């Protein structure tokens, strides 16, 4: 059992280095001279990169990612990481196995604008994702099903077996024996003596004790909840997400997806409260902003919905849905010129005749209300042409 516990170790370390952990800097004793830490091996890079991607998936902000590299000192230099990342990316791209979750997380990292490492991660992540057929249903780690539209299908994709390297206890012991700085950092976080065996013993004890059960339980409830949500079992999904939140109260993904389940049952106020809790933890993610806007739209709180759609668009401005529904909210308020601008932007983002026809009908109605008869007739003709071609 102890020779293949990488996935649990990964979750255990996340609690030390994740959003809830506190990293304290240790000062060396006065007058002491310490040797420079050894260079990272490819195994070290992959181990650390996995922790980084886990953190990003859990809601790390840009400043936290930059702090991650800064804490590595000279070993966090962009040129060293990009050199390794090229090797790592080439190996993943050469594999015939799917790595969609890895690719999605790398894209998410790249969108944080952290410099050369992020740019390369974005490029490689896109290459990994485009290896898949279009019907594969790529799912981003954060995203639950959208309330409106069909850009995400809510499919739960299990982690590919080869997306992370398995690390045995013996391999971990070698890593710790070769890196005194890592030993110091982990020992400080765990509150144990700074030696590899003490750290490994903590891991083994935790694996056999209650903390490992908590991590595994949260993951099990989360997977169950996602499946229930996907299958339309909204009440069951809510109960399962509640179990996740009881273990991990600051899990933005569980809060967000539970909000979606409540919204599917049209319990709008509860959904809104949950999604705002998720945004307080992960404020820079598109999906909760977009779904919050949809909830406010359903509550007919149109000025707030417009502001929420604007927040989503500020993160991703090339998605059709928020532009259309923003236009709908503006139309409800009689802000017709602004609605036209929003609809025109939506038209630039789709080639789907059904969507184009729907937007053109909205534009026809607005142009009639504005007394622009010639433009209204042109919009009507566009709808007629589309419908006749269908």
C-alpha positions, 0 to 999 in steps of 0.5 A: 500500500505504501509504495503507491500513494502518490494521489493521496500525498498530492492531496496531503501536500495541497493542505500545506501549500494550498489556499489555506496554508501559511508559509513562514520564512525561516531566517538562518542563524547568524554567521552561518554559511549554507550551501546552495540547494541542489538543482531540481531533477525532472522528477522534482519539477514534475512534483512541484508543477503538479502542486502548482496546478492543483493550487491554481485549480483550487483558486490560487490568484496570480500573486500566490502563483508568483509567490510559489516561484519566488519561494524557490529562489534561484530554482524558480528562475523562468529559464530553468522552468521553461527548459523543463516544461518543454521536455515535459510537454514533448513527452505528454504530447507524444503520449497517445493517452488523453490528458485533458485535465492536465491540458485544461489546468495548464491553460488556466495557469497560462491565462494568469499572465505570469510570464514566460512559464505561463505563456509556454504552459498556455501553448502546451495546454492548448496543444494537449487539448486540441489532440482530442476529438471535438466530441470529447467534452473537455471540462475545466476543473472549476466549471460546473454546468452553465445555467444558460447556454450549452458551452459546457456539458457538465461531463465529469472526466476522471483524472488520466492515470498518466497525468501525474508521476507515481512517487513511491516512499523510497523515491520521496525519501531520496528527494528529501535526502537530496534537498535540505531546503525542502526538508526544512520547509516541510518540517516547519509546516508539519511541526516535526524535526527537520529530517526525512524520516520524521516527515515520511512518518507523518505522511504514513500516520496521516495516510493510516489515520483520519486526515487521509480519510477526510481527503478521500471522503471529500473527493468521493462526495464531490465525484458523486455530486457531479454525477448527480448534477449531470443526471439531473438529480439536483436534490441529491447533488445538493446533499452530496456537495454539502458533505464536501463543504462540511469537510472543505468549507472553502472549496469554491468548486463545491460551492459553485456547483451546489449553487448551480443545483439550487438554481436548477430547482429555481431556489434563486436566493440560496443559489446566489448566496452560495455563488457569492461565497465561491466568488469571495474565495475565487474572484477571478474565475469566469464561470461563477461570475457568469452564473451569478449574472444568470441568477440575477437575470432570473430574479429580474434584478437587471441592473445587477445582472448587467454588472455581473455579465460585465464582470464575466466578460472582463475575464473572457470577452469572446463567448457568445452567451453573456453578450446575448443575455446582457443585451436581453437585460438592457432591452428589459430596461429600455436601454435599447442602444446599449442592447444593440451594441451587446447584440452586435457583439454577440453576432460576431461570436457565432456562426450558428443560424439559430442563434443569429436568427434569435438575435436578429429578431431581438434587433428587429424589435428594438429598431422598431421601438426606436423608430428606425423602420428601414433598419428594422426591415433589414433585420427582419429580412435577415431573419427570413433569409436565415429561416428559409435556408434552414 
